[in-house]
Amino acid sequence: MGSGPLSLKTVHTPIGDIGMPNNTETPDTQIDLIWGAEEIAKVIGRSARVTFHLLTTGALPARKVGGRWVIERSKLIAFFTGSAS
């Protein structure tokens, strides 16, 4: 390693580019996903244990991806409000 002072490089990302890779996604094409049983539990106001039970029994419209539970926010809301999505 060199003995000189460290230099930090600042990278600026335009606000419009954050969360929108290659600017190809629009609000109409984005899918709002909730990842993990604990995060899903926070959204529905239940314990992680109860939520995990609901997930493993198929009571919630979620699936496992890469070993983690994932659910679309709109489908979760529709499930609890009785709306078709």
DSSP file (Angstrom, degrees, kcal/mol; ACC not computed):
  #  RESIDUE AA STRUCTURE BP1 BP2  ACC     N-H-->O    O-->H-N    N-H-->O    O-->H-N    TCO  KAPPA ALPHA  PHI   PSI    X-CA   Y-CA   Z-CA
    1    1 A M              0   0    0      0, 0.0     2,-0.1     0, 0.0     0, 0.0   0.000 360.0 360.0 360.0 148.4    0.0    0.0    0.0
    2    2 A G        -     0   0    0      1,-0.1     0, 0.0     3,-0.0     0, 0.0  -0.353 360.0-138.1 -75.1 158.0    1.1    3.5   -0.7
    3    3 A S  S    S+     0   0    0     -2,-0.1    -1,-0.1     2,-0.0     3,-0.1   0.427  70.5 104.1 -96.1   0.9    2.1    5.9    2.1
    4    4 A G  S    S-     0   0    0      1,-0.2    -2,-0.0     0, 0.0     2,-0.0  -0.189  83.8 -75.5 -77.3 172.5    0.3    8.9    0.6
    5    5 A P        -     0   0    0      0, 0.0     2,-0.2     0, 0.0    -1,-0.2  -0.312  51.5-106.5 -67.5 150.9   -3.1   10.4    1.7
    6    6 A L        -     0   0    0     -3,-0.1     2,-0.4    -2,-0.0    -3,-0.0  -0.508  30.2-154.1 -74.3 144.1   -6.2    8.5    0.8
    7    7 A S        -     0   0    0     -2,-0.2     2,-0.4     2,-0.0    -1,-0.0  -0.979   3.2-150.4-120.8 138.1   -8.4   10.0   -1.9
    8    8 A L        -     0   0    0     -2,-0.4     2,-0.5     2,-0.0    -2,-0.0  -0.866   6.9-143.3-106.9 138.0  -12.1    9.4   -2.1
    9    9 A K        -     0   0    0     -2,-0.4     2,-0.5     2,-0.0    -2,-0.0  -0.882  11.7-148.5-101.3 127.1  -14.0    9.5   -5.3
   10   10 A T        -     0   0    0     -2,-0.5     2,-0.5     2,-0.0    -2,-0.0  -0.829   8.5-161.6 -96.5 128.9  -17.5   10.9   -5.3
   11   11 A V        -     0   0    0     -2,-0.5     2,-0.5     2,-0.0    -2,-0.0  -0.950   4.6-155.8-112.1 125.7  -20.0    9.5   -7.7
   12   12 A H        -     0   0    0     -2,-0.5    -2,-0.0     2,-0.0     0, 0.0  -0.881   5.6-166.8-104.2 127.5  -23.1   11.5   -8.4
   13   13 A T        -     0   0    0     -2,-0.5     5,-0.1     2,-0.0    -2,-0.0  -0.959  27.5-117.8-112.6 122.7  -26.2    9.7   -9.6
   14   14 A P    >>  -     0   0    0      0, 0.0     3,-2.0     0, 0.0     4,-0.7  -0.313  24.1-121.7 -57.8 140.3  -29.0   11.9  -11.0
   15   15 A I  G >4 S+     0   0    0      1,-0.3     3,-1.1     2,-0.2    -2,-0.0   0.858 110.8  59.2 -52.7 -40.6  -32.1   11.6   -8.9
   16   16 A G  G 34 S+     0   0    0      1,-0.2    -1,-0.3     3,-0.1     7,-0.1   0.697 102.5  54.3 -64.7 -18.7  -34.1   10.3  -11.9
   17   17 A D  G X4 S+     0   0    0     -3,-2.0     3,-1.6     2,-0.1     2,-0.3   0.630  78.8 109.6 -91.0 -14.6  -31.8    7.3  -12.3
   18   18 A I  T << S-     0   0    0     -3,-1.1    -3,-0.0    -4,-0.7    -5,-0.0  -0.455  95.6  -1.8 -68.1 125.7  -32.1    6.0   -8.8
   19   19 A G  T 3  S+     0   0    0     -2,-0.3    -1,-0.3     1,-0.1    -2,-0.1   0.521 113.4  94.8  75.7   5.6  -34.0    2.7   -8.8
   20   20 A M    X   -     0   0    0     -3,-1.6     3,-2.2    10,-0.0    -1,-0.1  -0.703  68.3-149.2-130.1  81.6  -34.6    2.8  -12.5
   21   21 A P  G >  S-     0   0    0      0, 0.0     3,-2.0     0, 0.0     4,-0.4  -0.233  80.0 -10.7 -55.1 130.7  -32.0    0.8  -14.3
   22   22 A N  G 3  S-     0   0    0      1,-0.3    -5,-0.0     2,-0.1     0, 0.0   0.640 109.0 -89.9  55.3  16.6  -31.2    2.1  -17.8
   23   23 A N  G <  S+     0   0    0     -3,-2.2    -1,-0.3    -6,-0.2    -6,-0.0   0.782 100.3 121.2  53.5  29.1  -34.3    4.4  -17.4
   24   24 A T    <   +     0   0    0     -3,-2.0     2,-0.4     2,-0.0    -2,-0.1   0.636  52.0  79.4 -95.1 -15.8  -36.4    1.6  -19.0
   25   25 A E        -     0   0    0     -4,-0.4    -2,-0.0     3,-0.0     5,-0.0  -0.731  57.5-174.1 -95.0 141.7  -38.7    1.2  -16.0
   26   26 A T    >>  -     0   0    0     -2,-0.4     3,-1.6     1,-0.0     4,-1.3  -0.817  45.0 -98.1-121.1 166.1  -41.6    3.6  -15.4
   27   27 A P  T 34 S+     0   0    0      0, 0.0     3,-0.1     0, 0.0    -2,-0.0   0.809 124.8  57.6 -54.5 -27.9  -44.0    3.7  -12.5
   28   28 A D  T 34 S+     0   0    0      1,-0.2    -3,-0.0     3,-0.0     0, 0.0   0.745 111.9  39.4 -74.4 -23.0  -46.4    1.8  -14.6
   29   29 A T  T <4 S+     0   0    0     -3,-1.6     2,-0.2     2,-0.0    -1,-0.2   0.497  91.3 103.4-106.1  -5.0  -44.0   -1.1  -15.1
   30   30 A Q     <  -     0   0    0     -4,-1.3     2,-0.5    -3,-0.1   -10,-0.0  -0.546  59.5-147.4 -77.9 142.8  -42.4   -1.3  -11.7
   31   31 A I        -     0   0    0     -2,-0.2     2,-1.0    42,-0.0    -2,-0.0  -0.957   9.0-141.5-110.5 123.9  -43.5   -4.1   -9.4
   32   32 A D        -     0   0    0     -2,-0.5    41,-3.1     2,-0.0    42,-0.4  -0.745  28.7-174.1 -87.6 102.9  -43.4   -3.2   -5.7
   33   33 A L  E     -A   72   0A   0     -2,-1.0     2,-0.5    39,-0.2    39,-0.2  -0.740  20.7-149.6-102.0 146.4  -42.2   -6.4   -4.0
   34   34 A I  E     -A   71   0A   0     37,-2.8    37,-1.7    -2,-0.3     2,-0.4  -0.975  20.0-155.6-112.5 121.1  -41.9   -7.1   -0.3
   35   35 A W  E     +A   70   0A   0     -2,-0.5     4,-0.3    35,-0.2    35,-0.2  -0.843  48.6  16.1-104.8 130.8  -39.0   -9.5    0.5
   36   36 A G  S  > S-     0   0    0     33,-3.6     4,-2.3    -2,-0.4     5,-0.2   0.353  76.8 -97.9  92.1 143.4  -38.7  -11.7    3.5
   37   37 A A  H  > S+     0   0    0      1,-0.2     4,-2.5     2,-0.2     5,-0.1   0.858 120.6  54.5 -60.7 -37.6  -41.2  -13.0    6.1
   38   38 A E  H  > S+     0   0    0      2,-0.2     4,-1.8     1,-0.2    -1,-0.2   0.903 110.0  45.5 -66.7 -40.1  -40.2  -10.3    8.7
   39   39 A E  H  > S+     0   0    0     -4,-0.3     4,-1.8     2,-0.2    -2,-0.2   0.898 113.1  50.3 -68.9 -39.6  -40.8   -7.5    6.2
   40   40 A I  H  X S+     0   0    0     -4,-2.3     4,-2.1     1,-0.2    -2,-0.2   0.910 108.1  54.7 -62.2 -41.2  -44.2   -9.0    5.2
   41   41 A A  H  X>S+     0   0    0     -4,-2.5     5,-1.9     1,-0.2     4,-1.2   0.892 105.4  52.3 -58.9 -41.6  -45.0   -9.3    8.9
   42   42 A K  H  <5S+     0   0    0     -4,-1.8    -1,-0.2     1,-0.2     3,-0.2   0.901 109.4  49.8 -61.8 -40.9  -44.4   -5.6    9.4
   43   43 A V  H  <5S+     0   0    0     -4,-1.8    -1,-0.2     1,-0.2    -2,-0.2   0.893 117.3  38.6 -67.0 -40.0  -46.7   -4.7    6.5
   44   44 A I  H  <5S-     0   0    0     -4,-2.1    -1,-0.2    -5,-0.1    -2,-0.2   0.504 108.7-120.7 -92.6  -3.1  -49.6   -6.9    7.8
   45   45 A G  T  <5S+     0   0    0     -4,-1.2     2,-0.3     1,-0.3    -3,-0.2   0.848  70.8 119.2  72.2  34.2  -49.1   -6.1   11.4
   46   46 A R      < -     0   0    0     -5,-1.9    -1,-0.3    -6,-0.1    -2,-0.1  -0.805  69.2 -90.0-124.0 166.9  -48.4   -9.7   12.6
   47   47 A S     >  -     0   0    0     -2,-0.3     4,-2.5     1,-0.1     5,-0.2  -0.335  36.0-114.6 -71.5 159.8  -45.5  -11.4   14.3
   48   48 A A  H  > S+     0   0    0      1,-0.2     4,-2.7     2,-0.2     5,-0.2   0.872 117.1  54.4 -61.7 -36.2  -42.9  -13.0   12.1
   49   49 A R  H  > S+     0   0    0      2,-0.2     4,-2.0     1,-0.2    -1,-0.2   0.936 110.4  43.5 -64.8 -47.5  -43.9  -16.4   13.5
   50   50 A V  H  > S+     0   0    0      2,-0.2     4,-2.4     1,-0.2    -2,-0.2   0.917 115.2  50.2 -63.7 -42.9  -47.6  -16.0   12.5
   51   51 A T  H  X S+     0   0    0     -4,-2.5     4,-2.4     1,-0.2    -2,-0.2   0.914 108.0  52.3 -62.8 -43.4  -46.6  -14.6    9.1
   52   52 A F  H  X S+     0   0    0     -4,-2.7     4,-2.8     1,-0.2    -1,-0.2   0.898 109.3  50.6 -59.9 -40.0  -44.2  -17.5    8.4
   53   53 A H  H  X S+     0   0    0     -4,-2.0     4,-1.9     2,-0.2     6,-0.3   0.931 110.2  49.2 -62.2 -45.5  -47.1  -19.9    9.2
   54   54 A L  H  <>S+     0   0    0     -4,-2.4     5,-1.7     1,-0.2     6,-1.2   0.876 114.0  47.3 -61.4 -37.2  -49.4  -18.0    6.8
   55   55 A L  H ><5S+     0   0    0     -4,-2.4     3,-1.0     4,-0.2    -2,-0.2   0.937 112.4  46.7 -69.7 -47.7  -46.7  -18.2    4.2
   56   56 A T  H 3<5S+     0   0    0     -4,-2.8    -2,-0.2     1,-0.3    -1,-0.2   0.775 112.2  50.4 -70.6 -25.3  -45.8  -21.9    4.6
   57   57 A T  T 3<5S-     0   0    0     -4,-1.9    -1,-0.3    -5,-0.2    -2,-0.2   0.518 113.6-116.1 -88.3  -4.4  -49.5  -23.0    4.6
   58   58 A G  T < 5S+     0   0    0     -3,-1.0    -3,-0.2    -4,-0.4    -2,-0.1   0.618  76.7 130.2  82.0  12.2  -50.2  -21.0    1.4
   59   59 A A      < +     0   0    0     -5,-1.7    -4,-0.2    -6,-0.3    -5,-0.1   0.779  65.9  55.9 -70.6 -25.5  -52.7  -18.7    3.1
   60   60 A L  S    S-     0   0    0     -6,-1.2     2,-2.4    -9,-0.1    16,-0.1  -0.853  94.1-116.1-107.2 145.3  -50.9  -15.6    1.6
   61   61 A P  S    S+     0   0    0      0, 0.0    11,-0.4     0, 0.0     2,-0.2  -0.386  74.7 117.9 -78.4  66.3  -50.3  -15.2   -2.1
   62   62 A A        -     0   0    0     -2,-2.4     2,-0.3    -7,-0.2     9,-0.2  -0.758  44.5-158.5-124.9 169.9  -46.5  -15.3   -1.9
   63   63 A R  E     -B   70   0A   0      7,-2.2     7,-2.4    -2,-0.2     2,-0.5  -0.961  24.6-106.0-145.2 164.1  -43.8  -17.6   -3.2
   64   64 A K  E     -B   69   0A   0     -2,-0.3     2,-0.4     5,-0.2     5,-0.2  -0.797  31.9-179.6 -94.3 132.0  -40.2  -18.4   -2.4
   65   65 A V  E >  S-B   68   0A   0      3,-3.2     3,-1.7    -2,-0.5    -2,-0.0  -0.983  74.4 -14.2-131.2 119.3  -37.5  -17.0   -4.6
   66   66 A G  T 3  S-     0   0    0     -2,-0.4     3,-0.1     1,-0.3    -1,-0.1   0.832 129.8 -53.0  59.0  32.6  -33.9  -17.9   -3.9
   67   67 A G  T 3  S+     0   0    0      1,-0.2     2,-0.4     0, 0.0    -1,-0.3   0.474 119.7 102.6  83.6   1.5  -34.9  -19.2   -0.4
   68   68 A R  E <  S- B   0  65A   0     -3,-1.7    -3,-3.2   -32,-0.1    -1,-0.2  -0.925  73.0-117.3-119.9 145.0  -36.7  -16.0    0.5
   69   69 A W  E     - B   0  64A   0     -2,-0.4   -33,-3.6    -5,-0.2     2,-0.3  -0.553  35.7-178.8 -74.8 140.8  -40.4  -15.3    0.7
   70   70 A V  E     +AB  35  63A   0     -7,-2.4    -7,-2.2   -35,-0.2     2,-0.3  -0.998   7.8 175.2-142.9 144.2  -41.6  -12.5   -1.7
   71   71 A I  E     -A   34   0A   0    -37,-1.7   -37,-2.8    -2,-0.3     2,-0.4  -0.996  34.5-112.5-147.2 144.4  -45.0  -11.0   -2.4
   72   72 A E  E  >  -A   33   0A   0    -11,-0.4     4,-2.2    -2,-0.3     3,-0.3  -0.648  24.4-136.5 -76.2 131.9  -46.3   -8.2   -4.5
   73   73 A R  H  > S+     0   0    0    -41,-3.1     4,-2.5    -2,-0.4     5,-0.2   0.892 104.1  53.5 -56.4 -41.6  -47.6   -5.4   -2.3
   74   74 A S  H  > S+     0   0    0    -42,-0.4     4,-2.4     1,-0.2    -1,-0.2   0.877 109.2  48.1 -64.2 -37.3  -50.7   -4.9   -4.5
   75   75 A K  H  > S+     0   0    0     -3,-0.3     4,-2.2     2,-0.2    -1,-0.2   0.866 110.9  51.3 -70.9 -35.2  -51.6   -8.6   -4.2
   76   76 A L  H  X S+     0   0    0     -4,-2.2     4,-1.7     2,-0.2    -2,-0.2   0.925 112.7  45.2 -65.9 -44.0  -51.1   -8.5   -0.4
   77   77 A I  H  X S+     0   0    0     -4,-2.5     4,-1.9     1,-0.2     6,-0.3   0.922 113.2  50.4 -64.5 -44.3  -53.4   -5.5   -0.2
   78   78 A A  H  X>S+     0   0    0     -4,-2.4     4,-1.4     1,-0.2     5,-1.1   0.877 106.9  55.9 -61.7 -37.3  -55.9   -7.1   -2.5
   79   79 A F  H  <5S+     0   0    0     -4,-2.2    -1,-0.2     1,-0.2    -2,-0.2   0.919 113.1  40.0 -60.4 -44.6  -55.9  -10.3   -0.4
   80   80 A F  H  <5S+     0   0    0     -4,-1.7    -1,-0.2     1,-0.2    -2,-0.2   0.732 119.4  44.7 -81.2 -22.0  -56.8   -8.4    2.8
   81   81 A T  H  <5S-     0   0    0     -4,-1.9    -1,-0.2    -5,-0.2    -2,-0.2   0.553 107.7-120.3 -96.4  -8.3  -59.3   -6.0    1.2
   82   82 A G  T  <5 +     0   0    0     -4,-1.4     2,-0.2     1,-0.3    -3,-0.2   0.617  64.3 143.2  80.7  12.2  -61.0   -8.8   -0.9
   83   83 A S      < -     0   0    0     -5,-1.1     2,-0.4    -6,-0.3    -1,-0.3  -0.573  52.7-120.6 -84.0 147.7  -60.2   -7.0   -4.2
   84   84 A A              0   0    0     -2,-0.2    -1,-0.0     1,-0.1    -5,-0.0  -0.719 360.0 360.0 -84.3 138.0  -59.3   -9.0   -7.3
   85   85 A S              0   0    0     -2,-0.4    -1,-0.1   -10,-0.1   -10,-0.1   0.353 360.0 360.0-130.7 360.0  -55.8   -8.1   -8.6
